[in-house]
Amino acid sequence: MPPLPISAFVVLGLLDEQGDATPYQLRRMIEKGLGNFWGFPRSQLYWEASRLVRRGLIVERREQGGRRRRILAITEQGKDELRLWLATPTQALSEIRDEGLLRLYFQPSGSEVTEQQGETEELATVSRLAREQHAAHAARLEGYVAATSAMRPGTPQRAVLELGLRFERMVIQFWREIEQSPADLRRSAQGWDPEQRGDHGDGRDRT
């Protein structure tokens, strides 16, 4: 039997933590918590629930009346699978998919913008991007602060949220600096020669 993907352990972990839940309730839990650091499409949630039922790691029942919603619950086998995964060492690193950074990365450098008008427009674009990203991350930070106040200190969940707070503050500072001095990106790129510096793009000096 093929190994379970990480998304399966998201479902198992939530059911182990919260108890019985409908797929909709699981989705709301993701949106309010771990969705902040682990993207999880809604369609994948329903697919994983069905897969875990087939493998006997969760059970499904229907409400007797009303909307006859699907109620999911983790089995003892599912709990064993979750504990084994939690105890398995990992060297997995963070993956960042940030559209703001992607847009900044592909902005023309100082050597690619020669006309003064073009440079002015490019600087305005960078400044606007930084301003928008600054505002977006400030709003997310505000949400994290509110969530922290409602979470008991000294828990693993609170620790993860604390890391989110630190990360957002760092990102806000980054975009604030870009917003205040977008021309610095042009200035540092002009006249730069990686061969003269001994920098071959891998961070090592070969001079």
C-alpha atoms as a printed R data frame, in Angstrom:
    type eleno elety resid chain resno       x      y       z
1   ATOM     1    CA   MET     A     1   0.000  0.000   0.000
2   ATOM     2    CA   PRO     A     2   1.502  3.391  -0.992
3   ATOM     3    CA   PRO     A     3   2.549  5.775   1.811
4   ATOM     4    CA   LEU     A     4   0.140  8.498   2.815
5   ATOM     5    CA   PRO     A     5   0.759 12.075   1.614
6   ATOM     6    CA   ILE     A     6   1.123 14.929   4.076
7   ATOM     7    CA   SER     A     7  -2.426 16.071   3.286
8   ATOM     8    CA   ALA     A     8  -3.776 12.834   4.758
9   ATOM     9    CA   PHE     A     9  -2.092 13.569   8.072
10  ATOM    10    CA   VAL     A    10  -3.723 16.999   8.106
11  ATOM    11    CA   VAL     A    11  -7.123 15.286   8.157
12  ATOM    12    CA   LEU     A    12  -6.023 12.692  10.711
13  ATOM    13    CA   GLY     A    13  -4.481 15.346  12.937
14  ATOM    14    CA   LEU     A    14  -7.570 17.531  12.936
15  ATOM    15    CA   LEU     A    15  -9.897 14.645  13.708
16  ATOM    16    CA   ASP     A    16  -7.586 13.447  16.490
17  ATOM    17    CA   GLU     A    17  -7.479 16.952  17.972
18  ATOM    18    CA   GLN     A    18 -11.098 18.005  17.521
19  ATOM    19    CA   GLY     A    19 -13.043 14.747  17.528
20  ATOM    20    CA   ASP     A    20 -15.902 13.980  15.141
21  ATOM    21    CA   ALA     A    21 -16.371 16.574  12.410
22  ATOM    22    CA   THR     A    22 -18.009 17.109   9.048
23  ATOM    23    CA   PRO     A    23 -15.849 17.913   5.999
24  ATOM    24    CA   TYR     A    24 -17.162 21.486   6.199
25  ATOM    25    CA   GLN     A    25 -16.071 21.778   9.824
26  ATOM    26    CA   LEU     A    26 -12.634 20.453   8.903
27  ATOM    27    CA   ARG     A    27 -12.371 23.086   6.194
28  ATOM    28    CA   ARG     A    28 -13.244 25.822   8.695
29  ATOM    29    CA   MET     A    29 -10.577 24.517  11.079
30  ATOM    30    CA   ILE     A    30  -8.007 24.690   8.289
31  ATOM    31    CA   GLU     A    31  -9.011 28.224   7.340
32  ATOM    32    CA   LYS     A    32  -8.737 29.440  10.931
33  ATOM    33    CA   GLY     A    33  -5.503 27.665  11.812
34  ATOM    34    CA   LEU     A    34  -3.040 25.642   9.825
35  ATOM    35    CA   GLY     A    35  -4.226 27.084   6.520
36  ATOM    36    CA   ASN     A    36  -2.022 30.049   7.385
37  ATOM    37    CA   PHE     A    37   1.104 27.952   6.841
38  ATOM    38    CA   TRP     A    38  -0.074 24.905   4.897
39  ATOM    39    CA   GLY     A    39  -2.144 25.388   1.750
40  ATOM    40    CA   PHE     A    40  -4.976 22.890   1.500
41  ATOM    41    CA   PRO     A    41  -7.503 23.119  -1.378
42  ATOM    42    CA   ARG     A    42 -11.087 22.255  -0.487
43  ATOM    43    CA   SER     A    43 -11.317 19.584  -3.191
44  ATOM    44    CA   GLN     A    44  -8.278 17.835  -1.714
45  ATOM    45    CA   LEU     A    45  -9.945 17.697   1.683
46  ATOM    46    CA   TYR     A    46 -12.903 15.699   0.362
47  ATOM    47    CA   TRP     A    47 -10.610 13.423  -1.623
48  ATOM    48    CA   GLU     A    48  -8.393 12.696   1.386
49  ATOM    49    CA   ALA     A    49 -11.386 11.953   3.593
50  ATOM    50    CA   SER     A    50 -12.651  9.381   1.100
51  ATOM    51    CA   ARG     A    51  -9.192  7.797   0.778
52  ATOM    52    CA   LEU     A    52  -8.783  7.521   4.547
53  ATOM    53    CA   VAL     A    53 -12.198  5.883   4.878
54  ATOM    54    CA   ARG     A    54 -11.204  3.264   2.293
55  ATOM    55    CA   ARG     A    55  -7.992  2.550   4.218
56  ATOM    56    CA   GLY     A    56  -9.802  2.209   7.518
57  ATOM    57    CA   LEU     A    57  -8.055  5.161   9.144
58  ATOM    58    CA   ILE     A    58 -11.271  7.112   9.624
59  ATOM    59    CA   VAL     A    59 -14.921  6.079   9.665
60  ATOM    60    CA   GLU     A    60 -17.870  7.882   8.147
61  ATOM    61    CA   ARG     A    61 -21.505  7.970   9.213
62  ATOM    62    CA   ARG     A    62 -24.524  9.995   8.185
63  ATOM    63    CA   GLU     A    63 -26.652 12.146  10.428
64  ATOM    64    CA   GLN     A    64 -29.971 10.477  11.105
65  ATOM    65    CA   GLY     A    65 -32.028 13.588  10.410
66  ATOM    66    CA   GLY     A    66 -31.776 17.085   9.050
67  ATOM    67    CA   ARG     A    67 -29.224 17.536   6.287
68  ATOM    68    CA   ARG     A    68 -27.783 14.010   6.771
69  ATOM    69    CA   ARG     A    69 -24.269 15.393   6.725
70  ATOM    70    CA   ARG     A    70 -21.175 13.184   6.606
71  ATOM    71    CA   ILE     A    71 -19.612 12.814  10.067
72  ATOM    72    CA   LEU     A    72 -15.983 11.725  10.129
73  ATOM    73    CA   ALA     A    73 -14.080 10.203  13.049
74  ATOM    74    CA   ILE     A    74 -10.557  8.835  13.395
75  ATOM    75    CA   THR     A    75 -10.116  5.133  14.152
76  ATOM    76    CA   GLU     A    76  -7.536  3.516  16.435
77  ATOM    77    CA   GLN     A    77  -5.634  2.479  13.331
78  ATOM    78    CA   GLY     A    78  -5.720  6.090  12.175
79  ATOM    79    CA   LYS     A    79  -4.377  7.257  15.534
80  ATOM    80    CA   ASP     A    80  -1.530  4.748  15.312
81  ATOM    81    CA   GLU     A    81  -0.686  5.972  11.806
82  ATOM    82    CA   LEU     A    82  -0.693  9.586  13.020
83  ATOM    83    CA   ARG     A    83   1.544  8.817  16.025
84  ATOM    84    CA   LEU     A    84   4.007  6.982  13.790
85  ATOM    85    CA   TRP     A    85   4.197  9.952  11.414
86  ATOM    86    CA   LEU     A    86   4.663 12.434  14.275
87  ATOM    87    CA   ALA     A    87   7.511 10.331  15.688
88  ATOM    88    CA   THR     A    88   9.299  9.972  12.340
89  ATOM    89    CA   PRO     A    89  12.288 12.379  11.994
90  ATOM    90    CA   THR     A    90  12.187 14.839   9.123
91  ATOM    91    CA   GLN     A    91  14.564 17.320   7.527
92  ATOM    92    CA   ALA     A    92  11.855 18.891   5.391
93  ATOM    93    CA   LEU     A    93  12.355 22.626   4.884
94  ATOM    94    CA   SER     A    94   9.883 25.470   4.494
95  ATOM    95    CA   GLU     A    95   8.550 26.142   1.023
96  ATOM    96    CA   ILE     A    96   7.760 29.757   0.161
97  ATOM    97    CA   ARG     A    97   5.346 30.539  -2.663
98  ATOM    98    CA   ASP     A    98   4.982 34.308  -2.529
99  ATOM    99    CA   GLU     A    99   3.621 36.158  -5.554
100 ATOM   100    CA   GLY     A   100   4.870 39.483  -4.227
101 ATOM   101    CA   LEU     A   101   8.440 38.182  -4.105
102 ATOM   102    CA   LEU     A   102   8.014 36.632  -7.542
103 ATOM   103    CA   ARG     A   103   6.932 39.976  -8.997
104 ATOM   104    CA   LEU     A   104   9.842 41.732  -7.288
105 ATOM   105    CA   TYR     A   105  12.310 39.148  -8.565
106 ATOM   106    CA   PHE     A   106  11.390 39.806 -12.200
107 ATOM   107    CA   GLN     A   107  11.523 43.589 -11.993
108 ATOM   108    CA   PRO     A   108  14.185 44.998 -14.359
109 ATOM   109    CA   SER     A   109  17.518 45.723 -12.701
110 ATOM   110    CA   GLY     A   110  19.335 49.042 -13.013
111 ATOM   111    CA   SER     A   111  21.368 47.853 -15.992
112 ATOM   112    CA   GLU     A   112  18.188 46.991 -17.911
113 ATOM   113    CA   VAL     A   113  16.514 50.385 -17.547
114 ATOM   114    CA   THR     A   114  18.312 53.136 -19.450
115 ATOM   115    CA   GLU     A   115  15.774 55.875 -20.188
116 ATOM   116    CA   GLN     A   116  14.979 58.182 -17.316
117 ATOM   117    CA   GLN     A   117  11.220 58.015 -17.897
118 ATOM   118    CA   GLY     A   118  11.328 54.212 -18.010
119 ATOM   119    CA   GLU     A   119  13.335 54.105 -14.808
120 ATOM   120    CA   THR     A   120  10.875 56.414 -13.072
121 ATOM   121    CA   GLU     A   121   7.970 54.190 -14.076
122 ATOM   122    CA   GLU     A   122   9.791 51.064 -12.930
123 ATOM   123    CA   LEU     A   123  10.604 52.622  -9.571
124 ATOM   124    CA   ALA     A   124   6.945 53.585  -9.172
125 ATOM   125    CA   THR     A   125   5.940 49.997  -9.911
126 ATOM   126    CA   VAL     A   126   8.344 48.631  -7.305
127 ATOM   127    CA   SER     A   127   7.201 51.202  -4.753
128 ATOM   128    CA   ARG     A   128   3.539 50.345  -5.363
129 ATOM   129    CA   LEU     A   129   4.258 46.627  -5.080
130 ATOM   130    CA   ALA     A   130   6.075 47.175  -1.798
131 ATOM   131    CA   ARG     A   131   3.251 49.341  -0.458
132 ATOM   132    CA   GLU     A   132   0.614 46.742  -1.361
133 ATOM   133    CA   GLN     A   133   2.624 43.898   0.131
134 ATOM   134    CA   HIS     A   134   3.327 45.907   3.255
135 ATOM   135    CA   ALA     A   135  -0.404 46.463   3.756
136 ATOM   136    CA   ALA     A   136  -1.300 42.837   3.027
137 ATOM   137    CA   HIS     A   137   1.204 41.427   5.512
138 ATOM   138    CA   ALA     A   138   0.232 44.014   8.119
139 ATOM   139    CA   ALA     A   139  -3.365 42.797   7.841
140 ATOM   140    CA   ARG     A   140  -2.248 39.190   8.225
141 ATOM   141    CA   LEU     A   141  -0.143 40.112  11.245
142 ATOM   142    CA   GLU     A   142  -3.179 41.745  12.824
143 ATOM   143    CA   GLY     A   143  -5.109 38.508  12.344
144 ATOM   144    CA   TYR     A   144  -2.303 36.496  13.920
145 ATOM   145    CA   VAL     A   145  -2.209 38.809  16.933
146 ATOM   146    CA   ALA     A   146  -5.953 38.378  17.426
147 ATOM   147    CA   ALA     A   147  -5.645 34.605  17.144
148 ATOM   148    CA   THR     A   148  -2.777 34.566  19.649
149 ATOM   149    CA   SER     A   149  -4.866 36.285  22.301
150 ATOM   150    CA   ALA     A   150  -7.431 33.489  22.066
151 ATOM   151    CA   MET     A   151  -4.876 30.657  22.283
152 ATOM   152    CA   ARG     A   152  -3.520 29.117  25.446
153 ATOM   153    CA   PRO     A   153   0.222 29.806  25.952
154 ATOM   154    CA   GLY     A   154   2.707 26.962  26.129
155 ATOM   155    CA   THR     A   155   1.086 24.771  23.477
156 ATOM   156    CA   PRO     A   156   2.540 23.489  20.181
157 ATOM   157    CA   GLN     A   157  -0.207 25.337  18.308
158 ATOM   158    CA   ARG     A   158   0.686 28.614  20.008
159 ATOM   159    CA   ALA     A   159   4.374 28.052  19.211
160 ATOM   160    CA   VAL     A   160   3.591 27.694  15.502
161 ATOM   161    CA   LEU     A   161   1.560 30.884  15.610
162 ATOM   162    CA   GLU     A   162   4.400 32.711  17.376
163 ATOM   163    CA   LEU     A   163   6.686 31.788  14.482
164 ATOM   164    CA   GLY     A   164   4.087 33.222  12.122
165 ATOM   165    CA   LEU     A   165   4.144 36.486  14.069
166 ATOM   166    CA   ARG     A   166   7.924 36.722  13.828
167 ATOM   167    CA   PHE     A   167   7.886 35.906  10.133
168 ATOM   168    CA   GLU     A   168   5.241 38.507   9.299
169 ATOM   169    CA   ARG     A   169   7.100 41.211  11.241
170 ATOM   170    CA   MET     A   170  10.273 40.387   9.324
171 ATOM   171    CA   VAL     A   171   8.451 40.479   5.975
172 ATOM   172    CA   ILE     A   172   6.783 43.788   6.853
173 ATOM   173    CA   GLN     A   173  10.176 45.299   7.620
174 ATOM   174    CA   PHE     A   174  11.523 43.984   4.308
175 ATOM   175    CA   TRP     A   175   8.743 45.573   2.258
176 ATOM   176    CA   ARG     A   176   8.909 48.777   4.287
177 ATOM   177    CA   GLU     A   177  12.565 49.170   3.334
178 ATOM   178    CA   ILE     A   178  11.781 48.538  -0.349
179 ATOM   179    CA   GLU     A   179   8.905 51.016  -0.217
180 ATOM   180    CA   GLN     A   180  11.025 53.730   1.365
181 ATOM   181    CA   SER     A   181  14.041 53.336  -0.946
182 ATOM   182    CA   PRO     A   182  13.141 51.538  -4.188
183 ATOM   183    CA   ALA     A   183  15.990 53.339  -5.979
184 ATOM   184    CA   ASP     A   184  18.511 51.425  -3.854
185 ATOM   185    CA   LEU     A   185  17.721 48.330  -5.913
186 ATOM   186    CA   ARG     A   186  18.835 50.182  -9.046
187 ATOM   187    CA   ARG     A   187  21.858 51.759  -7.455
188 ATOM   188    CA   SER     A   188  23.302 48.487  -6.152
189 ATOM   189    CA   ALA     A   189  22.816 46.747  -9.521
190 ATOM   190    CA   GLN     A   190  24.663 49.344 -11.585
191 ATOM   191    CA   GLY     A   191  28.299 48.578 -12.246
192 ATOM   192    CA   TRP     A   192  28.150 45.208 -10.507
193 ATOM   193    CA   ASP     A   193  30.443 42.547 -12.003
194 ATOM   194    CA   PRO     A   194  30.203 39.068 -10.458
195 ATOM   195    CA   GLU     A   195  33.498 37.983 -12.046
196 ATOM   196    CA   GLN     A   196  35.429 40.818 -10.428
197 ATOM   197    CA   ARG     A   197  33.846 40.079  -7.073
198 ATOM   198    CA   GLY     A   198  34.503 36.368  -7.323
199 ATOM   199    CA   ASP     A   199  30.805 35.691  -6.801
200 ATOM   200    CA   HIS     A   200  29.569 32.978  -9.184
201 ATOM   201    CA   GLY     A   201  25.984 32.961  -8.010
202 ATOM   202    CA   ASP     A   202  26.374 30.311  -5.341
203 ATOM   203    CA   GLY     A   203  27.454 32.567  -2.487
204 ATOM   204    CA   ARG     A   204  31.079 31.352  -2.508
205 ATOM   205    CA   ASP     A   205  34.047 33.618  -3.143
206 ATOM   206    CA   ARG     A   206  36.519 32.053  -5.551
207 ATOM   207    CA   THR     A   207  39.065 34.907  -5.543
